[in-house]
Amino acid sequence: MKVGFISLGCSKNLVDTEMMIGLFKKNNFEIVNNPQQADIIVINTCGFIEPAKEEAINTILEMAEYKNQNCKYLIVTGCLAQRYKEDLIKELPEVDLFIKFSEYDTIWEQIKQLINDKTEEKSMAKQANNNTKEQRITTDNHISQNEKLDFLNRVISTGDNFAYIRIAEGCNNFCTFCAIPYIRGRFTSRKIEDILEEAKRLVSKGYKELIIIAQDTSKYGVDIYGKPMLDKLLHKISEIDGIEWIRFLYTYPETITDELIQEVKNNDKICKYFDIPMQHISDRILKKMNRKSTGESIRNLITKLRKEIPGVVIRSTLMVGFPGETEEDFEELYEFVKWAKLDKLGCFAYSKEEGTVASRMENQVHPMTKKRRYNKIMALQQEISKENMKKHIGKTLKVLVENSTAGNEYINVQENSEKNSNTNKFEYDCIGRTYMDVPDIDGVIYIKGIAKPNTFVNCKVTDFKEYDLMGEIK
């Protein structure tokens, strides 16, 4: 039988999808990319915020159309299934099986039962009878889930250049706007030896870059080793022969230790890149969000990182329109963006999520106000980004080549570019990333000159375009 996968949401969810692909391959299923060819379609959903839920529902309905063609079974997994399984069973009879990720250690038994022509009614009844048990697993048994999941045999879906390593599951932060702890459960770290075994296997397959992920990587190890161990983990990974770049994402500002900063500073294999979800700068709003940092501590952290690590890239996300956010709060945030001049910045408007503390707060901000504040922040950051990108012209940077074009191709250059003021085209042969670029999140560098994918080259930066650089191989 042939099976096709659709993975929605974040990179952490993608790791689950890759493990499921590995499970099907292990059991001699053929993996296909075209849903028209699939006997089984598996959709791994996100249920973090309202737009993600809508995308998941629309995708399920779209894939259900293939049941009138070749598809025999439609399976839905992930956060949406975890959060709303019972409701979805009633509302989406097109789906043959909903699987919570708290059930992933029994996923193959459920799939075998489905394929062995069990009736849909019996299958759904069995799931309904297990609801209480499943909720207990979600909240109390994530460590056993980490141990049972097959990280080693997952099929990497991100190409040949990089792979993710998920080092922990769940979250203990309980930010008042976020449903993740209720969906994914408590924060539980994987053992260092298990992570290293996975990293060695990935490097042996030719991956040059490993990206370390979790809901909060800076808390790695606290639950099983009694203290933050991210710096130790990164150092041990860097000792693996063949690894060239290591990144880590999602470090909360209050738990970035001096030891971690020094490890990044002194270890040439670790990209000088910090992804720090700050969310806001107003002490009043941070407290309402149940964030542990303050405006002063965030500013001090930025200053320290730039002082300790020359060339460090700082990326963050901010939220506008949180309940009770006043114009004064927003202006403080706007002035912070002006001051910080962060290298990378994402912004999103607060989304009222059921079951969260913030959803019950008074003084919800009007959608138009949220949109205006979002647009104002992003317009400012676009100008800051131009200034930051311009500083790299003339520098030589190490670049990981991701792909090469069949022939010379062109890209429109930045309107304010000095280098190419008399032309609006840049001819390039390859596309790559610098240490400043996380795949699928940040920009790229367009390269003039021939190089093989999954190799490193030195490029001299000659120009820029919004969030991307242009350069030539030296």
C-alpha positions in Angstrom: 0.0 0.0 0.0 1.0 3.6 -0.6 0.9 6.3 2.0 1.2 10.1 1.8 1.9 12.5 4.6 1.0 16.2 5.2 2.7 17.9 8.1 1.3 21.2 9.4 2.6 23.5 12.0 6.1 23.8 13.6 9.3 21.9 13.2 8.7 20.0 16.4 5.5 18.6 14.8 7.5 17.8 11.7 9.8 15.5 13.8 6.6 13.5 14.8 5.7 13.3 11.1 9.2 12.0 10.2 9.0 9.3 12.8 5.6 8.2 11.4 7.1 8.0 7.9 9.9 5.9 9.3 7.3 3.6 11.0 5.4 3.1 7.7 8.6 2.5 5.8 9.7 -0.1 8.4 6.5 -1.9 7.7 7.1 -2.0 4.0 4.7 0.8 2.9 5.6 2.9 -0.1 5.8 6.7 0.6 4.3 8.9 -2.0 4.1 12.7 -2.4 1.0 12.8 -4.6 -2.3 12.3 -2.6 -3.9 11.0 -5.8 -1.6 8.0 -5.6 -2.0 7.3 -1.8 -4.1 4.4 -0.4 -3.6 6.1 3.1 -3.3 9.8 3.7 -1.9 10.9 7.1 -2.4 14.5 8.2 -0.3 15.7 11.2 -2.1 18.8 12.4 -1.4 21.9 14.4 -3.9 23.3 16.9 -1.9 26.2 18.4 -3.9 29.2 17.3 -7.1 29.8 15.4 -5.5 30.2 11.9 -3.7 26.9 12.4 -6.9 25.1 13.4 -8.6 26.5 10.3 -5.7 25.4 8.1 -5.9 21.9 9.6 -9.7 21.5 9.1 -9.5 22.8 5.5 -6.6 20.4 4.8 -8.6 17.5 6.2 -11.6 18.3 4.1 -9.5 18.8 1.0 -7.8 15.4 1.5 -11.2 13.8 2.2 -12.0 14.4 -1.5 -9.5 11.8 -2.4 -11.5 9.1 -0.7 -13.7 9.2 -3.7 -10.6 8.2 -5.8 -7.8 6.0 -4.6 -7.6 6.8 -0.9 -9.0 4.1 1.4 -8.1 5.5 4.8 -7.7 9.0 6.1 -5.8 9.4 9.4 -5.5 12.6 11.4 -2.8 13.0 14.2 -1.1 15.9 16.0 -2.2 18.8 18.2 -5.7 19.2 16.7 -6.5 15.6 17.3 -5.0 15.8 20.8 -7.0 18.8 21.7 -10.4 18.1 20.0 -10.5 14.4 19.3 -14.0 13.7 20.6 -15.5 16.7 18.8 -13.7 15.9 15.6 -15.0 12.3 15.6 -18.5 13.7 15.5 -17.9 16.4 13.0 -15.6 14.7 10.5 -16.9 11.2 9.7 -14.7 11.3 6.6 -11.7 10.5 8.9 -11.2 6.9 9.6 -8.8 7.3 12.6 -7.8 10.1 14.9 -4.6 9.5 16.9 -3.4 11.7 19.8 0.3 12.0 20.1 -0.1 10.6 23.6 -1.0 7.4 21.7 2.0 7.4 19.4 3.6 4.4 21.1 0.5 2.4 20.1 0.1 4.0 16.7 1.0 0.9 14.7 -1.5 -1.3 16.6 -4.2 1.2 15.8 -3.3 1.4 12.1 -3.1 -2.4 11.8 -6.6 -2.7 13.4 -7.9 -0.1 10.9 -6.4 -1.8 7.9 -7.6 -5.2 9.1 -11.1 -4.1 8.2 -12.4 -3.3 11.6 -15.6 -1.3 11.3 -15.3 2.4 11.8 -18.0 2.2 14.6 -15.9 -0.2 16.6 -12.8 1.7 16.1 -14.4 5.0 17.2 -16.0 3.3 20.2 -12.6 1.9 21.3 -11.1 5.3 21.1 -13.9 6.9 23.1 -13.5 4.3 25.8 -9.8 5.1 26.1 -10.3 8.9 26.5 -9.7 9.0 30.3 -6.5 6.9 30.0 -5.2 9.1 27.1 -5.6 12.2 29.1 -3.6 10.7 31.9 -0.8 9.7 29.5 -0.7 13.3 28.1 -0.2 14.9 31.5 1.8 12.3 33.4 3.7 10.0 31.1 5.7 12.1 28.6 9.1 10.6 29.7 7.9 7.1 28.7 6.6 8.6 25.5 10.1 10.1 24.7 11.6 6.7 25.4 9.2 4.8 23.2 9.2 7.1 20.2 11.6 5.9 17.4 13.8 8.9 16.8 16.6 6.9 15.3 14.6 5.5 12.3 12.7 8.6 11.3 12.9 9.7 7.7 14.3 13.2 7.3 12.0 15.3 5.1 14.0 18.5 5.1 16.4 17.6 2.3 20.1 16.7 2.5 21.5 19.9 4.2 20.1 19.9 7.7 18.0 17.9 10.2 16.1 18.8 13.3 16.8 17.1 16.7 14.0 17.5 19.2 15.6 17.3 22.7 12.5 17.7 24.9 8.7 17.6 24.8 6.1 19.8 26.4 6.4 23.0 28.3 6.2 24.2 31.9 6.1 28.0 31.3 2.3 28.3 31.3 2.2 31.7 29.5 -1.3 32.9 29.9 -1.9 33.2 26.1 -0.6 29.8 25.2 -2.3 26.4 25.1 0.8 24.3 24.5 1.2 22.9 28.1 -2.4 21.7 27.9 -1.8 20.1 24.5 1.7 18.8 24.8 2.0 18.3 28.6 4.8 19.0 31.0 8.3 19.7 29.9 10.4 16.5 29.8 13.9 16.2 28.4 15.4 13.3 26.5 18.6 11.7 27.9 21.9 13.1 26.6 23.1 9.7 25.4 19.9 9.1 23.3 20.2 12.5 21.7 23.9 11.9 20.9 23.1 8.6 19.3 20.6 10.3 17.1 23.0 13.1 16.2 25.8 10.6 15.3 23.4 8.7 13.0 22.3 11.9 11.2 25.9 13.0 10.7 26.8 9.6 9.4 24.1 10.1 6.7 25.8 13.3 5.5 23.9 16.0 7.4 26.2 19.0 7.9 23.8 21.1 10.1 21.8 20.0 13.1 19.1 22.2 14.5 18.2 21.6 18.2 14.6 22.3 19.0 12.1 22.1 21.9 9.4 24.3 23.3 12.1 25.8 25.5 15.6 24.6 24.7 17.2 26.7 27.5 15.4 24.5 30.1 16.9 21.3 28.7 18.0 18.9 31.4 16.5 20.7 34.4 13.9 17.9 34.9 16.3 14.9 34.7 19.7 16.4 35.7 18.7 19.1 38.1 20.2 22.0 36.2 20.2 23.5 32.7 22.4 21.3 30.4 22.0 22.8 27.0 25.6 24.1 27.0 26.9 20.6 27.9 24.7 19.0 25.2 25.8 21.4 22.5 29.5 20.8 23.4 29.1 17.0 23.2 27.3 17.2 19.8 30.1 19.5 18.5 32.6 16.7 19.3 31.0 14.4 16.7 33.3 14.2 13.6 31.7 15.5 10.5 29.3 18.0 12.1 29.9 21.6 10.8 27.0 23.7 12.1 24.8 23.4 15.2 21.9 25.7 15.9 19.5 25.8 18.8 16.1 27.6 18.7 13.5 28.8 21.3 15.6 29.9 24.3 13.7 31.9 26.8 15.4 35.1 27.9 15.3 34.4 31.7 17.0 31.0 31.3 19.9 31.8 29.0 22.9 31.1 31.3 26.4 32.5 31.2 27.6 29.0 30.6 25.5 28.8 27.4 26.7 32.2 26.2 30.4 31.2 26.7 29.8 27.9 24.9 28.4 29.7 21.9 31.2 32.2 22.0 34.0 29.7 22.1 32.7 26.9 20.0 33.3 27.4 16.3 30.7 24.8 15.3 27.8 26.5 17.1 26.2 29.3 15.0 26.4 32.6 16.7 22.6 32.9 16.7 20.1 33.3 19.5 16.4 32.8 18.9 14.7 34.4 21.9 10.9 34.7 22.2 10.6 38.0 24.1 6.9 38.7 23.4 6.9 42.2 24.9 9.0 44.7 26.8 6.4 46.4 29.1 6.7 45.0 32.6 3.0 45.2 33.1 2.2 43.2 30.0 5.0 40.7 30.7 3.5 40.0 34.1 0.0 39.5 32.7 1.5 37.1 30.2 3.1 35.2 33.2 6.5 35.7 31.6 9.5 35.5 34.1 11.6 38.2 32.4 11.3 42.0 32.8 12.0 44.8 30.3 15.2 45.6 32.0 16.5 42.0 32.1 15.7 41.7 28.3 17.6 44.8 27.5 20.5 43.7 29.6 20.6 40.3 27.9 20.7 41.9 24.4 23.6 44.1 25.6 25.5 41.2 27.1 25.1 39.0 24.1 26.4 41.7 21.7 29.3 42.4 24.0 30.3 38.8 24.6 29.8 37.4 21.1 31.0 39.6 18.2 28.6 39.3 15.2 25.9 37.5 17.2 22.5 37.4 15.5 19.5 37.9 17.7 16.0 36.8 16.5 12.8 37.3 18.4 9.0 37.3 18.2 6.8 40.0 19.7 3.1 40.0 20.4 0.8 43.0 20.0 -2.8 43.4 21.2 -2.5 41.3 24.3 -5.5 41.9 26.6 -5.1 45.2 28.4 -2.3 46.5 26.2 -2.6 50.3 26.2 -1.2 52.7 23.7 1.5 53.5 26.3 2.5 49.8 26.4 2.6 49.6 22.7 4.7 52.7 22.3 7.2 51.3 24.8 7.4 48.2 22.7 7.8 50.3 19.5 10.7 52.3 21.1 12.3 49.0 22.2 12.3 47.8 18.6 13.9 51.0 17.5 16.6 50.6 20.2 17.3 46.9 19.9 17.6 46.8 16.1 17.2 43.1 16.2 18.7 41.2 13.3 15.5 39.1 12.8 12.0 39.9 14.2 8.6 38.3 13.8 5.5 39.8 15.1 2.0 38.4 15.6 -1.3 39.7 16.9 -2.7 38.1 20.1 -5.1 35.3 19.3 -7.8 34.5 21.9 -7.4 30.7 22.6 -10.0 28.8 24.5 -8.9 27.3 27.8 -6.1 29.8 28.4 -6.1 32.4 31.2 -5.7 35.3 28.8 -8.9 34.3 27.0 -10.9 35.2 30.1 -9.1 38.5 30.7 -11.0 41.8 30.4 -10.0 44.6 28.0 -9.6 42.5 24.9 -8.0 44.6 22.2 -10.1 45.4 19.1 -8.9 43.5 16.0 -8.3 46.7 14.0 -6.1 48.0 16.8 -4.1 44.8 16.8 -3.7 45.0 13.0 -2.6 48.6 13.2 0.0 47.9 15.8 1.3 44.9 14.0 1.7 46.8 10.7 3.5 49.6 12.6 6.0 47.2 14.2 6.7 45.4 10.9 7.1 48.6 8.9 9.7 49.7 11.4 11.5 46.4 11.4 11.6 46.4 7.6 13.7 49.6 7.7 15.9 48.2 10.5 16.4 45.0 8.4 17.6 47.1 5.5 20.2 48.8 7.7 21.3 45.5 9.2 21.6 43.8 5.8 23.5 46.7 4.3 26.3 46.3 6.9 27.2 42.9 5.4 28.2 44.3 2.0 31.9 43.6 1.4 32.1 40.9 4.1 33.1 37.3 3.3 30.8 34.7 4.9 30.8 30.9 5.2 27.8 29.6 3.3 26.1 26.2 3.2 24.9 25.7 -0.4 21.3 24.4 -0.5 20.8 24.0 -4.2 22.2 25.0 -7.6 20.1 26.2 -10.5 19.9 24.4 -13.8 21.2 27.6 -15.5 21.8 31.2 -14.5 18.7 32.7 -13.0 17.8 36.2 -11.9 16.4 38.0 -8.9 15.2 41.6 -8.6 17.6 43.6 -6.4 16.8 46.0 -3.5 15.5 49.3 -4.7 17.8 51.2 -2.4 20.8 49.2 -3.4 24.0 51.2 -4.1 25.8 48.4 -5.8 23.2 47.8 -8.5 21.6 51.2 -8.8 21.7 51.0 -12.6 20.1 47.6 -12.9 17.3 45.7 -11.3 18.6 42.2 -11.9 21.1 39.9 -10.1 22.3 36.8 -11.9 22.9 33.8 -9.6 23.9 30.1 -9.9 23.2 28.8 -6.4 21.2 29.5 -3.2 22.6 29.0 0.3 22.4 30.1 3.9 24.8 31.8 6.2 25.1 31.3 10.0 22.5 34.1 10.2 19.8 32.1 8.4 17.5 29.5 9.9 15.9 27.4 7.1 12.3 28.3 6.3 12.3 31.2 8.8 15.0 33.6 7.7 16.4 34.7 4.4 18.9 33.2 2.0 22.0 34.3 0.0 21.9 34.2 -3.8 25.3 33.1 -5.0 27.1 33.9 -8.3 29.4 30.9 -9.0 29.0 27.1 -9.3 29.0 24.9 -6.2 27.6 21.6 -5.2 24.6 21.4 -2.8 25.4 20.4 0.8 28.9 21.9 0.6 30.4 25.0 2.2 31.8 27.9 0.3 33.1 31.4 1.1 31.1 34.2 -0.4 31.8 37.9 -0.6 28.5 39.8 -0.1 27.9 42.2 -2.9 24.3 43.3 -2.4 21.0 42.7 -0.5 17.3 42.5 -1.0 15.0 43.1 1.9 15.8 40.0 4.0 18.2 38.2 1.6 21.8 38.7 0.6 23.6 38.4 -2.7 27.2 37.4 -3.2 29.9 35.7 -5.2 32.1 32.8 -4.5 35.7 33.8 -3.6 
